Every structure is written in structure tokens, then in C-alpha cells.
Amino acid sequence: MLVIGSGPNGLTAACRLARAGLSVLVLEAAEHPGGGLATVEATLPGFLHDTCAGFVTFRDSVPFRELALPVDWGLAEIMSTHPAPDGSVAAVSTDLALSERHFGDPEDGRAFAELARFHARVEPAVLDFLGPLPAVRPAFAIGPADGLRLARAYASSSGAFARRTFRSEAARRVFPAMGLHVDVGPDDAFGMPLCWMLTLRATTAGFAVPRGGMAAVGRALLADLTAHGGEVRCGARVARVEVRRGTASAVVLVGGERIEARRAIVATTHARSLFLELVEQGALPSTVVGSVRRFRPGWGTFKVDYALSGPVPWADELSRRSAVVHVGHSVDELARFTSQVRSGALPDRPYLVVGQQSLVDPSRAPEGQHTLYAYTHAPSTPDPTAHPGGWAAWRDRLADAVGARIEELAPGFGERVLGRAIRDPGDLERGNANLIGGDLGGGSNAWHHSLVLRPTPLAFRYRTPIRGLYLGSSSTHPGPGVHGMCGWNASGQVLADL
């Protein structure tokens, strides 16, 4: 068995196959295994920063549960806060009473608590939808009444749902801000499923921090793989998947080495990379090629890591205890940000996801000091008319805007910055070929690129039209995040076929 890529999906696929008794070789292009599961000293010595994902929302996903990964998880008291300069704030916590007390106003707090209790009741069935599709059993498990309630919510845009459910702007900005972790804007049709899951999952499982950095998850997966006889080979970039008589027979590495695939190949690459670059011309039906060409990329990601002399001095006391702080002061502001990025403009008031991992993991920084993780979205390539010179000319200016947004909510923040490291969309892609254009999600998460439409209705069950070739990256259902489900589902399909 060959697995292309050693990120979370590649490693969960490889672990499942190795545990089934197959001989597994994982081919990794980089010099170190783990893909996005990397933690580095990006700013100053002693300050550890996650290069891609910073939190795990599904540490109880099927693969993590089945593999019983020995990762030391940390949880903050509060999972997410949504402050504004006017002093208003909404907080999301696994302590539902805390959320109810601090969710805009008392009426909104009661409404949110009731949503969270409803979600907790249906969550086991909803999580079953993360498995292979179509998922008939969980649909029956939810039941008609709860199913209709979910369907009504899921059919909304996040902005429309927020406006009809809550009275205060503090409460209204929560769900739309969660959708902007990827490329789901407040006015996007059918935008609620991801917003719902991220927001309400924070009340049940929380946003977990792996102590020691995200690399600890990678090390645990690698240890399980090697314990079951699997192997990872680094510096092995695949240039081509060889197809003979409609079957994937081998891969050819950059440099010309050919490695035979005796049973199957699981690629955890971006769908566009596999179908449009790695597979030989003419080996795929033109309908599949055309469909993958229409698989829209997600937004670029612009990330700034900080080394700090102390914790962020948030004016809002709740944010000082929160794993994540979302910066986006109103639904209208979030909608304006969405329009700017989609037009190719750099945002003048960037929406931010701010991660405070060192609050629950002191190993991330020297004693008494802290790290900070902040990202926003931006066009992969800025509009050259409005932003001549590209990222080389504008990256520092956008990083300054990121810092200014934090300073607005945390006066004195700039005085605590000891160092910063900037990664624009091009930097992200150069560091990880799966992050095309700086897109962390493996392709757009719009409704028409989800479920059986991801990446194409012609290959939504992890099989490709080529026998023995499977796709198990975040370009497949259920999409991005450190949960390993895409690779796990793909390897399950391999085992069923074998």
C-alpha cells in the first residue's frame, strides 16, 4: 500500500491500513513527516508556534478514538470570545451557565443555552455524518422533528440565522465569525452547517490544545504507524501516478524513481493536484477533469505569529481566559470583509482568529512569556491594480493592520510584542504543496463543494475512476480540520474493496 502525504489524513489512513495487516509506505515530499502537524520556533528561540491548525475540535473523532492517541490535551475555561470596542462580548464555553451569563444580553444567553442543549442531544447522530456518505442511519437517528429544526437552521445564511435568533450585536456576530474560519461569509446561502458545528461543538468538546504543539499529534500518529509495521519516507515527492489498463500501478518520484503499488494508492493531496497534475493525461474521463477544474479554491490565509513578554492585555476580562478570540465587531463588518477578499482586495479591517495556546500550554514559551497565533483571510494574489508589487510590497502593511486590530481591543498589546513572524498565502503554499494559494481547507467550503459534491459528485466516496486510486485529503468529505476523518474514510473504502 502506498499513501501519498503524511499530514493528519495521510497518517490516519496509513495507521488504519497498517492495523489491518497491510504493508504500508507513506511518501512525504517534505524533509520532515507530519504535514500541517508541525510546531516550530517561528519567532524567537523558545517560542513554539503551530504552522497550520492550532486547535482540535474533534479530538474524539473516530480515528483518534480508535487509535487511542496518547496526546495530552489542554482546555481553556472559555473556548471562544467575540469582543468589540464598545465593551460588548459574547462567550462560548463548555460551562453552559457561563455562556448563558455572557452572551450579549440575558435573553440572548437563554436562546444560546437552549440551542446548545438541543445540539448536545442530537450531536451523536450529527457526528455520524462525518463518515462516508450517504449516511442513512444518522438521518433516522435524529428523528423528524429535530431533523426539521436542523434543516431550517442549515438552510440559512449565518447572518440571517443570527439576526432572527438574537437581539444583541454581540450575540449576532458569533455564528458568522465561526464560518469565516474558512470561506463561508455571513450572507452565503446554506452557510450555517459549518457555523453551527464549530460554534456548538465548542460547548460540548471545546477547542482542545495539544500540549507541546500540534507536532505532538503527528508524533503520536507516527508512533502508532511504526508500531504496526508502517514506514514513512521523507523527501519523496511524487511527480506522477502511473496508470496501466485503467489501474493505478505505481508512482514515479521527482528524480525518476518508480515505486510499484501492489494493492492501492491513497493520495492525501489536494484534489486539483491529483486529478490535474499527478494522474497521466487521458487516464481520467473528461467529465471528471472538468468537474475538478470547477472545484473552487478557498481563500488565501495570512498568518502572523507573535512572541510576547506577557499575556495579551485584553480590555475584556473574559478574553484573557479564552482559547480563541474572534475579532469582527458586527455582522455587517464581517460581510464587508468577505466582499473585500472576494474582490481581490486586502482587507482594511481584517477579521481575525486569535489563538492563545500558551494559556493552557506553558511549554509554548519561556516562563512568564506567551505565544500568540493570529490569522485572517486574503486573496491568494492581491489585485495588482489596487496593490501593486504583490505580497512583497504589502505583507508588512497587512501584518500591521492585524496588530492594530488586536491593539484596539487590547491597549498596550504592541508593547508586549518581542517578535513576529509573517506567512502570506505564497509562503504557506511553498511550505506545504497542499495549501494551494494559501487555502487551508483543501478547496472551498461553500455548500456546492460539500457533502456528495466534494470534490465532485463523480468521486465523492474516496474512489477515483482509476482502479486502485483513492483520494483521502481535506478535498473530500468531511473537509478541513485536524480530525483525520478524510483519510480514515478513504482507507475504509480501500479495505472494503480489497
C-alpha positions in Angstrom: 0.0 0.0 0.0 1.2 3.5 -0.9 0.0 6.6 0.9 0.9 10.0 -0.6 1.3 12.6 2.2 1.9 12.4 5.9 -0.4 15.0 7.2 -3.3 14.1 9.6 -5.3 12.4 6.9 -2.3 10.5 5.4 -1.3 9.2 8.8 -4.8 8.1 9.9 -5.2 6.3 6.6 -1.8 4.7 6.9 -2.5 3.7 10.6 -5.8 2.0 9.7 -4.3 0.1 6.8 -1.3 -1.0 8.8 -3.5 -2.2 11.7 -5.4 -4.3 9.1 -2.2 -6.1 8.4 -1.2 -4.4 5.1 2.4 -3.3 4.3 2.2 0.5 4.2 4.7 3.0 2.8 3.9 6.7 3.3 5.6 9.1 0.8 6.2 12.6 2.1 7.6 15.4 -0.1 9.0 17.4 2.9 12.1 16.5 4.8 10.0 16.0 8.0 6.8 14.0 8.4 3.5 15.4 9.7 2.4 17.9 7.0 0.4 20.6 8.8 1.0 18.9 12.1 4.1 21.0 12.7 5.3 23.2 15.6 8.3 25.4 15.0 10.3 28.3 16.6 9.0 30.8 14.1 9.7 34.0 16.0 12.4 33.6 18.7 14.2 30.7 20.4 12.0 29.0 23.0 8.7 30.2 21.4 6.8 27.3 19.8 4.2 28.1 17.1 1.9 25.8 15.2 2.4 26.3 11.4 -1.2 25.4 10.3 -4.1 24.4 12.6 -3.8 25.5 16.2 -6.8 23.7 17.8 -8.5 20.4 17.6 -12.3 20.4 17.7 -12.7 16.7 17.1 -10.2 15.0 19.4 -12.9 12.4 19.8 -13.2 11.7 16.1 -13.4 8.0 15.1 -9.7 7.7 14.1 -8.4 9.5 17.2 -10.7 7.4 19.4 -9.9 4.1 17.6 -6.2 4.8 17.7 -6.3 5.9 21.4 -3.6 8.6 20.7 -1.6 9.4 23.8 -1.8 13.2 23.4 -2.0 15.5 26.4 -4.9 17.8 25.7 -5.5 21.2 27.3 -8.7 23.1 27.5 -9.2 26.7 28.5 -12.0 27.8 30.7 -13.6 29.6 27.8 -13.4 28.4 24.2 -14.2 31.5 22.2 -14.9 35.2 22.9 -16.3 37.8 20.5 -15.5 41.2 21.9 -15.9 44.7 20.5 -14.5 48.1 21.4 -17.9 49.2 22.9 -17.3 46.6 25.7 -19.8 44.1 24.5 -18.8 40.5 24.3 -20.3 37.0 23.8 -18.5 34.0 25.2 -18.8 30.3 24.3 -17.8 27.7 26.9 -18.3 24.1 27.8 -19.7 25.6 31.0 -23.1 26.4 29.6 -24.0 28.6 32.6 -21.0 30.8 31.8 -22.1 31.2 28.2 -25.7 32.0 29.3 -24.4 34.8 31.6 -22.1 36.3 28.9 -23.8 36.1 25.6 -24.7 39.7 24.7 -27.8 40.1 26.9 -29.8 37.8 29.2 -32.4 36.9 26.5 -29.7 36.0 24.0 -27.9 34.0 26.7 -31.1 31.9 27.3 -31.6 31.4 23.5 -28.0 30.3 23.1 -28.2 27.9 26.0 -31.3 26.3 24.6 -29.5 25.9 21.2 -26.6 24.3 22.9 -28.8 21.8 24.8 -30.6 20.9 21.6 -27.2 20.4 19.9 -25.9 18.2 22.7 -29.0 16.0 22.3 -28.6 15.5 18.5 -24.8 15.7 18.3 -24.0 11.9 18.3 -26.2 11.5 15.2 -24.9 14.6 13.6 -21.3 13.5 14.1 -22.1 10.2 12.2 -22.4 12.4 9.1 -18.7 12.8 9.2 -18.4 9.2 8.0 -18.8 8.0 4.4 -21.9 9.2 2.5 -24.7 8.7 2.0 -25.4 8.5 5.8 -28.8 7.0 6.2 -28.7 5.7 9.7 -27.9 9.0 11.4 -30.7 10.7 9.5 -33.2 8.2 11.0 -31.5 8.6 14.5 -32.1 12.4 14.5 -35.9 11.9 14.0 -38.3 14.1 12.0 -38.9 16.9 14.5 -35.3 17.5 15.3 -34.4 16.9 11.7 -36.7 19.7 10.5 -35.3 22.1 13.1 -31.8 21.3 11.9 -32.8 21.6 8.3 -34.3 25.0 8.8 -31.2 26.3 10.5 -28.8 24.7 8.0 -30.8 26.2 5.1 -30.0 29.7 6.3 -27.1 32.0 5.8 -25.3 32.6 9.1 -26.2 36.3 9.1 -29.9 35.6 8.6 -29.9 32.9 11.3 -28.1 35.3 13.7 -30.5 38.2 13.1 -33.6 36.1 13.6 -32.3 34.3 16.7 -30.6 37.0 18.7 -31.2 40.6 19.7 -27.8 42.0 20.5 -24.9 42.6 18.0 -22.6 40.7 20.4 -24.6 37.5 20.1 -25.3 38.0 16.4 -21.6 38.1 15.4 -20.8 34.7 16.9 -22.1 32.2 14.3 -20.9 34.3 11.3 -17.5 34.7 12.7 -17.1 30.9 13.0 -17.9 30.4 9.3 -15.1 32.7 8.4 -12.6 30.2 9.7 -12.9 29.1 6.1 -14.6 30.9 3.1 -18.2 31.0 4.4 -19.4 34.6 4.6 -22.4 35.9 6.6 -24.7 36.2 3.5 -23.7 32.9 1.8 -26.7 30.6 1.1 -26.7 27.4 3.2 -23.8 28.7 5.2 -25.0 27.6 8.6 -23.9 23.9 8.9 -20.2 24.7 9.4 -21.0 27.7 11.6 -23.4 25.6 13.7 -20.9 22.8 14.1 -17.9 24.9 15.1 -19.9 27.1 17.5 -21.9 24.5 19.3 -19.2 21.8 19.2 -17.2 24.3 21.3 -19.9 23.8 24.0 -19.5 20.0 24.1 -15.9 19.1 23.2 -14.3 22.5 23.2 -11.3 23.8 21.2 -8.5 21.5 22.5 -4.8 22.4 22.6 -2.3 19.6 22.3 0.4 20.3 24.9 3.7 20.5 23.2 2.2 21.8 20.0 0.3 20.2 17.1 3.5 18.2 16.4 2.6 16.1 19.4 -0.4 14.8 17.4 1.9 14.0 14.5 4.3 12.1 16.7 1.5 10.1 18.2 0.2 9.0 14.8 3.7 8.2 13.6 4.4 6.1 16.6 1.2 4.1 16.0 2.1 3.6 12.4 5.6 2.3 13.0 4.3 0.1 15.9 2.2 -1.7 13.3 4.9 -2.0 10.7 4.3 1.0 8.6 7.0 3.3 7.2 7.3 6.9 6.3 9.8 8.1 3.7 10.5 11.8 3.6 12.0 13.8 0.8 9.9 11.6 -1.6 7.9 14.0 -3.7 5.6 12.2 -6.1 5.7 13.5 -9.7 3.3 11.2 -11.4 0.8 8.4 -10.7 1.3 5.7 -13.3 -1.8 4.1 -14.8 -1.9 0.8 -16.7 -5.1 -0.6 -18.3 -7.2 1.6 -16.0 -5.4 0.7 -12.8 -3.0 2.7 -10.7 0.2 0.6 -10.9 2.9 2.8 -9.5 4.1 6.3 -8.5 7.1 8.0 -10.0 9.1 10.3 -7.8 10.8 13.6 -8.7 14.1 12.3 -9.9 12.6 9.3 -11.8 12.5 6.6 -9.1 9.5 4.3 -9.7 7.7 2.6 -6.7 5.2 -0.1 -7.5 1.8 -0.1 -5.9 0.9 -3.8 -5.2 -2.6 -3.1 -3.9 -3.7 0.5 -4.0 -2.7 4.1 -3.6 -4.3 6.6 -1.2 -3.5 10.2 -2.1 -4.0 12.8 0.5 -3.1 15.6 -1.8 -5.4 18.4 -2.9 -8.0 17.1 -5.5 -6.7 19.5 -8.1 -3.1 18.2 -7.7 -4.1 14.6 -8.0 -6.6 14.8 -10.9 -5.0 17.7 -12.9 -1.3 17.1 -12.3 -0.3 13.7 -10.9 -2.5 11.5 -13.0 -1.4 11.0 -16.5 -3.2 12.9 -19.2 -6.0 10.9 -20.8 -6.3 8.5 -17.9 -9.4 10.2 -16.5 -12.8 10.8 -18.1 -13.1 14.4 -19.4 -16.2 14.8 -17.2 -14.2 14.2 -14.1 -11.4 16.6 -15.2 -13.9 19.3 -16.0 -15.7 18.8 -12.7 -12.5 19.1 -10.7 -11.5 22.2 -12.6 -14.7 23.7 -11.3 -13.8 22.8 -7.7 -13.3 26.3 -6.4 -10.3 27.1 -4.3 -10.8 28.6 -0.8 -9.4 31.9 0.2 -5.8 32.6 0.9 -4.7 32.7 4.6 -2.5 35.3 6.1 -0.9 34.3 9.4 1.1 36.3 12.0 2.7 34.6 15.0 3.9 36.6 17.9 6.3 36.2 20.7 5.0 38.2 23.7 6.6 39.3 27.0 3.3 38.6 28.8 -0.4 37.7 28.1 -2.4 39.8 25.7 -3.9 42.7 27.8 -7.4 42.4 26.5 -9.7 45.1 27.8 -12.4 42.4 28.1 -11.7 40.2 31.1 -13.3 37.1 29.5 -11.0 37.2 26.5 -8.0 36.9 28.9 -9.3 33.4 29.8 -10.3 32.3 26.3 -8.6 29.8 24.0 -9.7 31.8 20.9 -10.7 35.4 20.4 -12.6 36.3 17.3 -12.2 39.9 16.0 -15.1 41.0 13.9 -17.3 43.7 15.5 -20.6 43.2 13.7 -22.3 41.0 11.0 -22.1 44.0 8.6 -18.3 44.3 9.2 -17.9 40.6 8.6 -19.9 40.9 5.4 -17.8 43.8 4.2 -14.6 41.8 4.9 -16.0 38.9 2.9 -16.7 41.3 -0.1 -13.2 42.8 0.0 -11.4 39.4 0.0 -13.6 38.1 -2.8 -12.9 41.2 -4.9 -9.2 40.6 -4.6 -8.6 43.5 -2.2 -6.6 43.3 1.0 -9.0 43.9 4.0 -8.5 47.2 5.7 -10.1 45.9 8.9 -9.2 42.3 8.8 -11.3 39.7 10.6 -9.1 37.7 12.9 -8.9 34.3 14.6 -6.6 34.8 17.5 -5.3 31.7 19.3 -3.9 31.8 22.8 -2.5 28.3 23.1 0.1 29.2 25.7 -2.7 30.0 28.3 -3.1 26.2 28.7 0.3 25.1 27.4 3.1 26.9 29.2 5.6 24.8 27.3 5.0 27.1 24.2 7.1 29.9 25.6 9.7 30.7 28.2 8.4 31.1 31.8 6.1 34.1 32.2 6.0 34.8 28.4 3.5 33.8 25.7 2.9 33.0 22.1 0.0 34.3 20.0 -1.4 32.8 16.8 -3.4 35.1 14.5 -4.8 34.7 11.0 -7.1 36.4 8.6 -8.0 35.7 5.0 -6.8 37.5 1.9 -6.7 36.9 -1.8 -4.1 34.4 -2.8 -2.7 37.1 -5.1 -3.7 40.7 -4.4 -5.4 42.7 -7.1 -2.3 44.2 -8.9 -4.2 47.4 -9.7 -5.0 48.2 -6.1 -2.0 46.5 -4.6 1.0 46.8 -7.0 4.0 44.8 -6.0 2.1 41.9 -4.6 2.8 40.3 -1.3 6.4 41.5 -1.1 5.1 45.1 -1.0 2.0 44.6 1.2 2.7 41.8 3.7 4.1 44.1 6.4 1.3 46.5 6.0 -1.3 43.8 6.4 0.6 42.5 9.4 0.5 46.0 10.9 -3.3 46.0 10.3 -3.6 42.7 12.2 -1.6 44.1 15.1 -3.8 47.3 15.1 -6.9 45.3 15.3 -5.7 43.5 18.4 -4.4 46.7 19.9 -7.9 48.2 19.5 -9.3 45.5 21.8 -6.1 45.1 24.0 -4.5 48.5 24.6 -0.7 48.0 25.2 -0.5 44.9 23.1 2.2 46.3 20.9 4.4 47.0 23.9 4.4 43.2 24.7 5.5 42.1 21.2 9.0 40.7 21.3 8.9 39.4 17.8 6.6 38.4 15.0 6.7 36.0 12.0 4.6 36.6 8.9 3.4 34.0 6.5 1.4 35.1 3.4 -0.5 32.8 1.2 2.5 32.2 -1.0 4.6 31.3 2.0 2.0 28.7 3.1 1.9 27.0 -0.3 5.7 26.9 -0.5 5.8 25.2 2.9 3.1 22.7 2.0 2.0 22.0 -1.5 -1.5 21.0 -0.4 -2.1 24.6 0.6 -2.8 25.9 -2.9 -2.9 29.7 -2.8 -2.7 29.6 0.9 -6.0 27.8 1.2 -6.1 25.8 4.5 -9.3 24.0 3.6 -8.4 21.8 0.6 -10.9 23.8 -1.6 -13.9 26.0 -0.9 -16.4 25.0 1.8 -19.3 26.6 0.0 -22.4 24.4 0.0 -21.9 23.4 -3.6 -18.5 22.0 -2.6 -19.7 20.0 0.4 -21.1 16.5 1.2 -21.6 14.4 -2.0 -20.4 17.4 -4.1 -16.9 17.4 -2.6 -14.7 17.4 -4.6 -17.0 16.2 -7.3 -20.2 14.0 -7.4 -18.2 11.7 -9.7 -15.7 10.8 -6.9 -17.3 11.6 -3.5 -16.8 8.2 -1.9 -13.0 8.4 -2.0 -12.7 6.2 -5.0 -11.5 7.7 -8.2 -12.4 6.5 -11.7 -9.0 4.7 -11.8 -9.0 1.3 -10.1 -6.8 1.2 -7.0 -6.5 5.0 -6.7 -8.2 6.8 -3.8 -8.4 10.4 -2.6 -8.4 11.0 1.2 -7.4 14.6 1.7 -9.5 17.5 3.0 -10.7 18.0 -0.5 -13.1 15.1 0.3 -15.9 14.9 2.8 -16.0 16.0 5.7 -13.4 18.6 4.7 -10.8 20.6 6.7 -9.7 20.3 10.3 -7.5 18.1 12.4 -9.8 15.1 12.7 -8.3 12.6 10.3 -11.7 11.5 9.0 -11.0 12.0 5.3 -8.0 9.7 5.3 -9.8 7.3 7.7 -12.9 7.1 5.5 -10.7 6.6 2.4 -8.8 3.7 3.9 -12.1 2.1 5.0 -13.1 2.2 1.3 -9.8 0.6 0.4 -10.3 -2.2 2.9 -13.9 -2.8 1.8 -12.8 -3.0 -1.9 -9.9 -5.3 -1.1 
